[in-house]
């Protein structure tokens, strides 16, 4: 009879497994797929141009375009467009604070605009003021700083004649620039550059206009890709005199009856 050995027999397969087991217990090395690598990369910023598809935007733009519209009605049309476009511009970025109010029936949770964080509004004189004439109902807490530029009709270069901007701004400040027409982009680029040089972030700047044109949009997008522009319409071209076609004409003269 074969005696049973008290020494366990060595199984080569089991032995190999026993030797490799510690390695198998180590966590597998993570591998990133191509999709994960692309998702981890921050997408490049692009300037956004928002044209609200609202019937009232189309209505008041038609009134403003009409050469027969008198100055008072033209100004009212721009003010209405300014109110609607401002509403769109602050839809997602207006600072708020939660609190509790008491109705006649009892307490209620509420959200209001944060009065400690006013929105900075920068109208480009003089027509930029018109877009703000009905802004109080949309922007309950603001600080307004005026800037003025005059454009050389031959070179189309803009020169500043008034600058009431504060010495410093915060990257967290929400800044809204208003100007009815952005044609070549010369004036708007100088305004934005002046604001950014004081500490504001391009990603927190909103430009509100009535009509704009591709030459300006291309320049603005190349220099400040984080911008957002809110306009009633993007017109197709700018003529040799720097006017948007079909545009509005001279918005300042038409607003104040000085044409």
C-alpha atoms as a printed R data frame, in Angstrom:
    type eleno elety resid chain resno       x       y       z
1   ATOM     1    CA   UNK     A     1   0.000   0.000   0.000
2   ATOM     2    CA   UNK     A     2   1.160   3.544  -0.679
3   ATOM     3    CA   UNK     A     3   1.478   5.494   2.429
4   ATOM     4    CA   UNK     A     4  -0.248   8.904   2.535
5   ATOM     5    CA   UNK     A     5   2.306  11.595   2.885
6   ATOM     6    CA   UNK     A     6   1.720  14.308   5.414
7   ATOM     7    CA   UNK     A     7   3.543  16.744   3.147
8   ATOM     8    CA   UNK     A     8   1.102  18.343   0.683
9   ATOM     9    CA   UNK     A     9   1.894  17.749  -2.938
10  ATOM    10    CA   UNK     A    10   3.054  20.714  -4.951
11  ATOM    11    CA   UNK     A    11   0.792  21.653  -7.798
12  ATOM    12    CA   UNK     A    12   2.736  23.742 -10.292
13  ATOM    13    CA   UNK     A    13  -0.324  25.721 -11.347
14  ATOM    14    CA   UNK     A    14  -1.348  26.490  -7.809
15  ATOM    15    CA   UNK     A    15   2.208  27.427  -6.981
16  ATOM    16    CA   UNK     A    16   2.366  29.919  -9.780
17  ATOM    17    CA   UNK     A    17  -0.957  31.364  -8.732
18  ATOM    18    CA   UNK     A    18   0.235  31.615  -5.164
19  ATOM    19    CA   UNK     A    19   3.301  33.532  -6.252
20  ATOM    20    CA   UNK     A    20   1.359  35.971  -8.474
21  ATOM    21    CA   UNK     A    21  -1.604  36.515  -6.156
22  ATOM    22    CA   UNK     A    22  -0.177  39.633  -4.473
23  ATOM    23    CA   UNK     A    23   0.240  41.280  -7.871
24  ATOM    24    CA   UNK     A    24  -3.343  40.504  -8.831
25  ATOM    25    CA   UNK     A    25  -4.626  42.175  -5.667
26  ATOM    26    CA   UNK     A    26  -3.084  45.506  -6.618
27  ATOM    27    CA   UNK     A    27  -5.592  47.981  -8.037
28  ATOM    28    CA   UNK     A    28  -5.488  48.116 -11.821
29  ATOM    29    CA   UNK     A    29  -3.727  51.070 -13.328
30  ATOM    30    CA   UNK     A    30  -6.346  53.561 -14.464
31  ATOM    31    CA   UNK     A    31  -6.438  54.331 -18.139
32  ATOM    32    CA   UNK     A    32  -8.121  57.373 -19.580
33  ATOM    33    CA   UNK     A    33 -10.082  56.907 -22.732
34  ATOM    34    CA   UNK     A    34  -9.985  59.424 -25.564
35  ATOM    35    CA   UNK     A    35 -13.439  60.671 -24.544
36  ATOM    36    CA   UNK     A    36 -12.276  61.272 -20.962
37  ATOM    37    CA   UNK     A    37  -9.194  63.164 -22.151
38  ATOM    38    CA   UNK     A    38 -11.294  65.441 -24.358
39  ATOM    39    CA   UNK     A    39 -13.804  66.010 -21.566
40  ATOM    40    CA   UNK     A    40 -11.041  67.019 -19.174
41  ATOM    41    CA   UNK     A    41  -9.831  69.750 -21.504
42  ATOM    42    CA   UNK     A    42 -11.581  73.077 -21.070
43  ATOM    43    CA   UNK     A    43 -13.311  73.983 -24.324
44  ATOM    44    CA   UNK     A    44 -12.107  77.193 -25.943
45  ATOM    45    CA   UNK     A    45 -14.211  80.255 -25.216
46  ATOM    46    CA   UNK     A    46 -16.307  81.774 -27.950
47  ATOM    47    CA   UNK     A    47 -18.083  85.100 -27.993
48  ATOM    48    CA   UNK     A    48 -21.843  84.641 -27.973
49  ATOM    49    CA   UNK     A    49 -24.263  86.866 -29.874
50  ATOM    50    CA   UNK     A    50 -27.833  86.502 -28.609
51  ATOM    51    CA   UNK     A    51 -30.728  87.740 -30.765
52  ATOM    52    CA   UNK     A    52 -33.967  87.150 -28.806
53  ATOM    53    CA   UNK     A    53 -36.724  85.762 -31.102
54  ATOM    54    CA   UNK     A    54 -39.429  87.863 -29.452
55  ATOM    55    CA   UNK     A    55 -42.235  89.479 -31.493
56  ATOM    56    CA   UNK     A    56 -41.854  92.745 -29.543
57  ATOM    57    CA   UNK     A    57 -38.175  92.889 -30.489
58  ATOM    58    CA   UNK     A    58 -39.131  92.635 -34.150
59  ATOM    59    CA   UNK     A    59 -41.923  95.191 -33.732
60  ATOM    60    CA   UNK     A    60 -39.838  97.889 -32.062
61  ATOM    61    CA   UNK     A    61 -36.926  97.263 -34.423
62  ATOM    62    CA   UNK     A    62 -39.252  97.895 -37.371
63  ATOM    63    CA   UNK     A    63 -40.388 101.159 -35.756
64  ATOM    64    CA   UNK     A    64 -36.788 102.220 -35.179
65  ATOM    65    CA   UNK     A    65 -35.696 101.378 -38.730
66  ATOM    66    CA   UNK     A    66 -38.492 103.372 -40.363
67  ATOM    67    CA   UNK     A    67 -37.097 106.662 -41.665
68  ATOM    68    CA   UNK     A    68 -40.533 108.256 -41.142
69  ATOM    69    CA   UNK     A    69 -40.546 107.558 -37.385
70  ATOM    70    CA   UNK     A    70 -40.400 110.896 -35.484
71  ATOM    71    CA   UNK     A    71 -37.687 111.433 -32.845
72  ATOM    72    CA   UNK     A    72 -39.988 110.846 -29.863
73  ATOM    73    CA   UNK     A    73 -41.244 107.512 -31.200
74  ATOM    74    CA   UNK     A    74 -37.752 106.487 -32.308
75  ATOM    75    CA   UNK     A    75 -36.470 107.137 -28.813
76  ATOM    76    CA   UNK     A    76 -39.352 105.193 -27.277
77  ATOM    77    CA   UNK     A    77 -38.632 102.258 -29.590
78  ATOM    78    CA   UNK     A    78 -34.974 102.162 -28.519
79  ATOM    79    CA   UNK     A    79 -35.985 102.387 -24.869
80  ATOM    80    CA   UNK     A    80 -38.342  99.408 -25.270
81  ATOM    81    CA   UNK     A    81 -35.659  97.412 -27.054
82  ATOM    82    CA   UNK     A    82 -33.189  98.300 -24.321
83  ATOM    83    CA   UNK     A    83 -35.559  97.052 -21.623
84  ATOM    84    CA   UNK     A    84 -36.138  93.706 -23.362
85  ATOM    85    CA   UNK     A    85 -32.460  93.149 -24.184
86  ATOM    86    CA   UNK     A    86 -31.365  94.076 -20.661
87  ATOM    87    CA   UNK     A    87 -33.815  91.524 -19.290
88  ATOM    88    CA   UNK     A    88 -32.167  88.866 -21.449
89  ATOM    89    CA   UNK     A    89 -28.659  90.007 -20.531
90  ATOM    90    CA   UNK     A    90 -29.133  89.618 -16.769
91  ATOM    91    CA   UNK     A    91 -31.315  86.503 -16.869
92  ATOM    92    CA   UNK     A    92 -28.611  84.120 -15.603
93  ATOM    93    CA   UNK     A    93 -26.127  86.425 -13.873
94  ATOM    94    CA   UNK     A    94 -28.071  88.815 -11.664
95  ATOM    95    CA   UNK     A    95 -26.907  88.510  -8.020
96  ATOM    96    CA   UNK     A    96 -29.677  87.446  -5.648
97  ATOM    97    CA   UNK     A    97 -30.175  86.783  -1.946
98  ATOM    98    CA   UNK     A    98 -32.672  84.478  -0.228
99  ATOM    99    CA   UNK     A    99 -34.731  85.740   2.678
100 ATOM   100    CA   UNK     A   100 -38.109  85.477   4.374
101 ATOM   101    CA   UNK     A   101 -40.982  87.914   3.916
102 ATOM   102    CA   UNK     A   102 -44.386  88.094   5.559
103 ATOM   103    CA   UNK     A   103 -47.502  88.161   3.409
104 ATOM   104    CA   UNK     A   104 -50.918  88.973   4.929
105 ATOM   105    CA   UNK     A   105 -51.317  85.208   5.415
106 ATOM   106    CA   UNK     A   106 -47.970  84.409   6.976
107 ATOM   107    CA   UNK     A   107 -44.232  83.927   6.325
108 ATOM   108    CA   UNK     A   108 -42.905  82.969   2.878
109 ATOM   109    CA   UNK     A   109 -39.501  82.176   1.430
110 ATOM   110    CA   UNK     A   110 -38.394  84.774  -1.102
111 ATOM   111    CA   UNK     A   111 -35.542  85.715  -3.430
112 ATOM   112    CA   UNK     A   112 -34.645  89.325  -4.170
113 ATOM   113    CA   UNK     A   113 -31.916  91.150  -6.058
114 ATOM   114    CA   UNK     A   114 -28.864  91.621  -3.852
115 ATOM   115    CA   UNK     A   115 -28.662  95.394  -3.187
116 ATOM   116    CA   UNK     A   116 -25.064  95.062  -1.965
117 ATOM   117    CA   UNK     A   117 -23.850  93.973  -5.417
118 ATOM   118    CA   UNK     A   118 -25.059  96.598  -7.894
119 ATOM   119    CA   UNK     A   119 -24.629  95.974 -11.605
120 ATOM   120    CA   UNK     A   120 -22.219  98.350 -13.315
121 ATOM   121    CA   UNK     A   121 -23.835 100.021 -16.317
122 ATOM   122    CA   UNK     A   122 -21.729 101.882 -18.884
123 ATOM   123    CA   UNK     A   123 -23.711 103.812 -21.523
124 ATOM   124    CA   UNK     A   124 -21.727 105.085 -24.496
125 ATOM   125    CA   UNK     A   125 -22.902 108.676 -25.005
126 ATOM   126    CA   UNK     A   126 -25.046 109.842 -26.189
127 ATOM   127    CA   UNK     A   127 -27.375 107.265 -27.715
128 ATOM   128    CA   UNK     A   128 -26.363 104.599 -25.217
129 ATOM   129    CA   UNK     A   129 -28.385 106.480 -22.596
130 ATOM   130    CA   UNK     A   130 -31.608 105.870 -24.505
131 ATOM   131    CA   UNK     A   131 -31.343 102.098 -24.074
132 ATOM   132    CA   UNK     A   132 -31.430 102.653 -20.296
133 ATOM   133    CA   UNK     A   133 -34.489 104.912 -20.092
134 ATOM   134    CA   UNK     A   134 -36.743 102.031 -18.988
135 ATOM   135    CA   UNK     A   135 -34.114  99.975 -17.198
136 ATOM   136    CA   UNK     A   136 -35.228 100.684 -13.603
137 ATOM   137    CA   UNK     A   137 -37.786  97.872 -13.651
138 ATOM   138    CA   UNK     A   138 -35.188  95.401 -14.950
139 ATOM   139    CA   UNK     A   139 -32.101  96.578 -13.051
140 ATOM   140    CA   UNK     A   140 -33.193  97.600  -9.543
141 ATOM   141    CA   UNK     A   141 -29.633  98.048  -8.236
142 ATOM   142    CA   UNK     A   142 -27.028  99.693 -10.486
143 ATOM   143    CA   UNK     A   143 -24.082 102.049 -10.670
144 ATOM   144    CA   UNK     A   144 -23.851 104.082 -13.877
145 ATOM   145    CA   UNK     A   145 -20.571 105.324 -15.329
146 ATOM   146    CA   UNK     A   146 -20.695 107.397 -18.516
147 ATOM   147    CA   UNK     A   147 -18.193 107.281 -21.363
148 ATOM   148    CA   UNK     A   148 -18.216 109.400 -24.509
149 ATOM   149    CA   UNK     A   149 -16.488 108.873 -27.840
150 ATOM   150    CA   UNK     A   150 -16.482 110.793 -31.093
151 ATOM   151    CA   UNK     A   151 -15.624 109.098 -34.373
152 ATOM   152    CA   UNK     A   152 -13.517 110.705 -37.071
153 ATOM   153    CA   UNK     A   153 -15.669 110.475 -40.198
154 ATOM   154    CA   UNK     A   154 -12.636 110.071 -42.454
155 ATOM   155    CA   UNK     A   155 -10.490 107.586 -40.534
156 ATOM   156    CA   UNK     A   156 -13.399 106.039 -38.543
157 ATOM   157    CA   UNK     A   157 -11.122 106.141 -35.469
158 ATOM   158    CA   UNK     A   158 -12.839 106.791 -32.128
159 ATOM   159    CA   UNK     A   159 -11.505 109.349 -29.658
160 ATOM   160    CA   UNK     A   160 -12.591 109.634 -26.039
161 ATOM   161    CA   UNK     A   161 -13.962 112.959 -24.797
162 ATOM   162    CA   UNK     A   162 -15.500 111.728 -21.507
163 ATOM   163    CA   UNK     A   163 -14.537 108.925 -19.145
164 ATOM   164    CA   UNK     A   164 -16.277 108.546 -15.773
165 ATOM   165    CA   UNK     A   165 -15.216 104.937 -15.130
166 ATOM   166    CA   UNK     A   166 -14.023 104.096 -11.610
167 ATOM   167    CA   UNK     A   167 -10.294 103.705 -11.070
168 ATOM   168    CA   UNK     A   168 -10.624 100.005 -10.212
169 ATOM   169    CA   UNK     A   169 -13.141  97.223 -10.830
170 ATOM   170    CA   UNK     A   170 -13.466  93.668  -9.560
171 ATOM   171    CA   UNK     A   171 -13.363  90.535 -11.731
172 ATOM   172    CA   UNK     A   172 -16.682  89.639 -10.069
173 ATOM   173    CA   UNK     A   173 -18.420  92.834 -11.233
174 ATOM   174    CA   UNK     A   174 -21.191  92.320 -13.760
175 ATOM   175    CA   UNK     A   175 -20.742  95.060 -16.371
176 ATOM   176    CA   UNK     A   176 -23.273  96.035 -19.041
177 ATOM   177    CA   UNK     A   177 -22.247  98.343 -21.898
178 ATOM   178    CA   UNK     A   178 -25.022  99.954 -23.945
179 ATOM   179    CA   UNK     A   179 -24.675 101.412 -27.443
180 ATOM   180    CA   UNK     A   180 -27.442 101.199 -30.078
181 ATOM   181    CA   UNK     A   181 -25.117 100.427 -32.998
182 ATOM   182    CA   UNK     A   182 -21.862  98.488 -33.249
183 ATOM   183    CA   UNK     A   183 -20.568  98.851 -36.787
184 ATOM   184    CA   UNK     A   184 -16.773  98.676 -37.129
185 ATOM   185    CA   UNK     A   185 -16.160  97.894 -33.454
186 ATOM   186    CA   UNK     A   186 -13.595 100.652 -32.923
187 ATOM   187    CA   UNK     A   187 -15.484 102.466 -30.178
188 ATOM   188    CA   UNK     A   188 -16.697  99.334 -28.401
189 ATOM   189    CA   UNK     A   189 -13.233  97.761 -28.348
190 ATOM   190    CA   UNK     A   190 -11.794 100.879 -26.707
191 ATOM   191    CA   UNK     A   191 -14.557 100.909 -24.092
192 ATOM   192    CA   UNK     A   192 -14.033  97.229 -23.281
193 ATOM   193    CA   UNK     A   193 -10.256  97.642 -23.169
194 ATOM   194    CA   UNK     A   194 -10.633 100.543 -20.736
195 ATOM   195    CA   UNK     A   195 -12.958  98.507 -18.502
196 ATOM   196    CA   UNK     A   196 -10.766  95.400 -18.534
197 ATOM   197    CA   UNK     A   197  -7.662  97.479 -17.736
198 ATOM   198    CA   UNK     A   198  -9.374  98.520 -14.497
199 ATOM   199    CA   UNK     A   199  -9.744  94.914 -13.361
200 ATOM   200    CA   UNK     A   200 -13.067  93.734 -14.836
201 ATOM   201    CA   UNK     A   201 -13.276  90.286 -16.405
202 ATOM   202    CA   UNK     A   202 -14.289  89.996 -20.088
203 ATOM   203    CA   UNK     A   203 -16.439  86.984 -19.136
204 ATOM   204    CA   UNK     A   204 -18.549  89.267 -16.921
205 ATOM   205    CA   UNK     A   205 -19.102  91.947 -19.572
206 ATOM   206    CA   UNK     A   206 -22.389  92.075 -21.507
207 ATOM   207    CA   UNK     A   207 -22.815  94.331 -24.541
208 ATOM   208    CA   UNK     A   208 -26.359  95.482 -25.321
209 ATOM   209    CA   UNK     A   209 -27.085  97.024 -28.723
210 ATOM   210    CA   UNK     A   210 -29.930  97.316 -31.228
211 ATOM   211    CA   UNK     A   211 -28.043  96.406 -34.399
212 ATOM   212    CA   UNK     A   212 -24.519  95.120 -34.979
213 ATOM   213    CA   UNK     A   213 -22.482  94.068 -38.002
214 ATOM   214    CA   UNK     A   214 -19.937  91.340 -38.814
215 ATOM   215    CA   UNK     A   215 -16.826  93.600 -38.957
216 ATOM   216    CA   UNK     A   216 -17.294  94.583 -35.317
217 ATOM   217    CA   UNK     A   217 -18.269  91.114 -34.154
218 ATOM   218    CA   UNK     A   218 -15.176  89.535 -35.718
219 ATOM   219    CA   UNK     A   219 -12.824  92.015 -34.025
220 ATOM   220    CA   UNK     A   220 -14.541  91.724 -30.659
221 ATOM   221    CA   UNK     A   221 -14.564  87.933 -30.792
222 ATOM   222    CA   UNK     A   222 -10.866  87.746 -31.651
223 ATOM   223    CA   UNK     A   223  -9.800  89.984 -28.779
224 ATOM   224    CA   UNK     A   224 -12.407  89.099 -26.127
225 ATOM   225    CA   UNK     A   225 -13.829  85.610 -26.784
226 ATOM   226    CA   UNK     A   226 -15.584  85.532 -23.401
227 ATOM   227    CA   UNK     A   227 -17.946  88.381 -24.262
228 ATOM   228    CA   UNK     A   228 -21.702  88.136 -24.699
229 ATOM   229    CA   UNK     A   229 -23.517  90.473 -27.068
230 ATOM   230    CA   UNK     A   230 -27.289  90.999 -26.968
231 ATOM   231    CA   UNK     A   231 -28.740  92.535 -30.118
232 ATOM   232    CA   UNK     A   232 -32.105  92.923 -31.804
233 ATOM   233    CA   UNK     A   233 -30.527  92.117 -35.176
234 ATOM   234    CA   UNK     A   234 -27.242  91.331 -36.927
235 ATOM   235    CA   UNK     A   235 -27.175  93.395 -40.100
236 ATOM   236    CA   UNK     A   236 -25.171  92.161 -43.097
237 ATOM   237    CA   UNK     A   237 -22.710  94.945 -43.840
238 ATOM   238    CA   UNK     A   238 -21.074  98.301 -43.147
239 ATOM   239    CA   UNK     A   239 -20.648 100.883 -45.907
240 ATOM   240    CA   UNK     A   240 -17.541 102.912 -46.701
241 ATOM   241    CA   UNK     A   241 -18.645 105.641 -44.272
242 ATOM   242    CA   UNK     A   242 -18.859 103.205 -41.389
243 ATOM   243    CA   UNK     A   243 -22.652 103.013 -41.222
244 ATOM   244    CA   UNK     A   244 -24.518  99.745 -40.761
245 ATOM   245    CA   UNK     A   245 -26.680  98.710 -43.723
246 ATOM   246    CA   UNK     A   246 -29.679  98.816 -43.394
247 ATOM   247    CA   UNK     A   247 -29.083  99.905 -39.784
248 ATOM   248    CA   UNK     A   248 -30.884 102.794 -38.098
249 ATOM   249    CA   UNK     A   249 -29.162 105.881 -39.450
250 ATOM   250    CA   UNK     A   250 -27.588 108.121 -36.810
251 ATOM   251    CA   UNK     A   251 -29.204 106.866 -33.606
252 ATOM   252    CA   UNK     A   252 -28.023 109.847 -31.558
253 ATOM   253    CA   UNK     A   253 -29.408 112.463 -33.932
254 ATOM   254    CA   UNK     A   254 -32.655 110.560 -34.400
255 ATOM   255    CA   UNK     A   255 -33.130 110.116 -30.637
256 ATOM   256    CA   UNK     A   256 -32.608 113.760 -29.755
257 ATOM   257    CA   UNK     A   257 -34.031 115.413 -32.878
258 ATOM   258    CA   UNK     A   258 -30.735 116.881 -34.057
259 ATOM   259    CA   UNK     A   259 -30.607 115.238 -37.472
